[in-house]
Amino acid sequence: MSEHKINAIEETIAHQEQQIADLSEMVIRQGDEVSVLKKHILKLEDKIEVIETDSADGLSDMADQKPPHY
């Protein structure tokens, strides 16, 4: 092979190595973001459960009361 072809191959490999490193960093960052988002989702689910429980308790209390027009 000619020296020009070898240099071109080496250049291509160097670019690919950089792309692989960049993609690896991106995957790590996205994994961190997914972990944070999962924690937020769990907190929101807990809040929704509390709200639903409070609402259900409030509705049962209201069912025991007479409407104000009686």
C-alpha positions as CSV (number, residue, x, y, z in Angstrom):
1,M,0.0,0.0,0.0
2,S,1.1,3.5,-0.6
3,E,2.0,5.9,2.2
4,H,-0.9,8.1,1.2
5,K,-3.4,5.2,1.7
6,I,-1.9,4.3,5.0
7,N,-2.1,7.9,6.2
8,A,-5.8,8.1,5.1
9,I,-6.6,4.9,7.0
10,E,-4.8,6.1,10.1
11,E,-6.7,9.4,9.9
12,T,-10.0,7.6,9.5
13,I,-9.2,5.4,12.6
14,A,-8.3,8.4,14.6
15,H,-11.6,10.1,13.8
16,Q,-13.5,6.9,14.6
17,E,-11.7,6.6,17.9
18,Q,-12.8,10.2,18.8
19,Q,-16.4,9.5,17.7
20,I,-16.5,6.4,19.9
21,A,-15.1,8.4,22.9
22,D,-17.7,11.2,22.3
23,L,-20.5,8.6,22.0
24,S,-19.4,6.9,25.2
25,E,-19.5,10.2,27.1
26,M,-22.9,10.9,25.7
27,V,-24.2,7.5,26.8
28,I,-22.8,8.1,30.3
29,R,-24.5,11.6,30.5
30,Q,-27.8,10.2,29.3
31,G,-27.6,7.4,31.8
32,D,-27.2,10.0,34.6
33,E,-30.1,12.0,33.2
34,V,-32.3,8.8,33.1
35,S,-31.5,8.2,36.8
36,V,-32.4,11.7,37.7
37,L,-35.7,11.5,35.8
38,K,-36.6,8.2,37.4
39,K,-36.1,9.7,40.8
40,H,-38.4,12.6,39.8
41,I,-41.0,10.2,38.5
42,L,-41.0,8.3,41.8
43,K,-41.4,11.5,43.7
44,L,-44.3,12.5,41.5
45,E,-46.0,9.1,41.8
46,D,-45.7,9.4,45.6
47,K,-47.3,12.9,45.5
48,I,-50.1,11.7,43.2
49,E,-50.8,8.8,45.6
50,V,-51.0,11.2,48.5
51,I,-53.4,13.5,46.6
52,E,-55.5,10.6,45.5
53,T,-55.7,9.2,49.1
54,D,-56.6,12.7,50.4
55,S,-59.2,13.1,47.7
56,A,-60.8,9.7,48.5
57,D,-60.9,10.5,52.2
58,G,-62.4,13.9,51.4
59,L,-65.1,12.3,49.2
60,S,-66.1,9.8,51.8
61,D,-66.4,12.6,54.4
62,M,-68.6,14.6,52.0
63,A,-70.8,11.5,51.4
64,D,-71.7,11.4,55.1
65,Q,-72.7,15.0,55.1
66,K,-76.1,16.5,54.0
67,P,-76.0,19.0,51.1
68,P,-76.3,22.6,52.3
69,H,-79.8,23.1,50.9
70,Y,-81.3,20.6,53.4
